[in-house]
Amino acid sequence: MKTTCKLSDEQLQELKDLNSYPVDYTDIPQTTDFSKARLKYYTVKPVKQSVTIRIDADLLAVLKNYGKGYQVKINDILRAVVMEHRMPVLD
């Protein structure tokens, strides 16, 4: 529901005059120590693509031995190699 409110000329002038008053920051504590600040990083998840690859049986057995998520582990290993060798990642 949209409501509109008509302001008088006097109220509009008061709002325009607000910019001319200095802002009082005396009641706000000054902070210079940001060591406990938490940064929130936003990451973009890459789009996943289904592929079929052939892997040596012994390597697959080792990865499956770690439990669920062996495909994620394969992806992480490949990404680490790409980053280590500074290979360009195509968009």
N, C-alpha and C positions, 0 to 999 in steps of 0.2 A: 504494500500500500504506500503510495507516494503522497507525502504531505508537503505543502508549500507554506511558507510563512512570509508574509510581507513585512519588511522592516521599514521603520520610519526613516526619514532623512537624517534625523538626529542619531539614530542607532547606527546607520551606515557610516556616518562621520566618525563616531566613536571607534568603530572597527578599523577605519582607515588610519585613525590617529594612534592606534596601538603600536604601530611600527616605530613611532617617534619616541616611545618610552624605552629606556634601557632595561634589560632583563636583569633581575636580581638573583645572583647565584650564591648568595651568602649562606643559605640554608642547605646547600648541597655539599656534602663532604668532598674534599679534594682527594683524588685517588691517583697515585703515581706508580703503585705496585700492581702490575698486571700478571705477576708470576702464577697466580691461582686461576687466571682466566682460562676458560675452556673454549677452544676453537672448534667449530663444527665444519668439517670438510664435506663438501658435496662432491660425490664422484659420479661419473656417468658410467653405467654398466654397458660394456660392449654387447652388441647383438650377437647372440649365439647362433651358430650354423651347424647343422647336423652333417657329419661326414663319415665315411667309412675308411678306416686305415688298417693296415696289416702291421701288427706288432709281434716281435718275437715272443714265443710262449713263455719263456722264463721271465722276461721283463713284465709281461702282463700278470704273471703269477705273483711277482713281488709287489706290484701295485695293488692287486686285489687283496693281498695279505694284510694291507693296512686297513682293510675294512671298506665300508660304504664310501662312495665318492671317488672311486679310482679315476673316473673320467675327468673330474675336476682337478685331480692331482696331475694328470697328463697335461691338461691345459696350463696349470701353474708352472710345470717344468718347462714347457715350450715357451711360455711368456718369459721366464727367467733367462733362458738361453738367448732369446731375442734381445732382451734388455742388456744382458751382459756383453753381447757382441755389437750393441748399438745398431742393430738392423733397423732400417726405417719401417715403421708400421704404416701401412696404407689405409686410407679412409675408405 
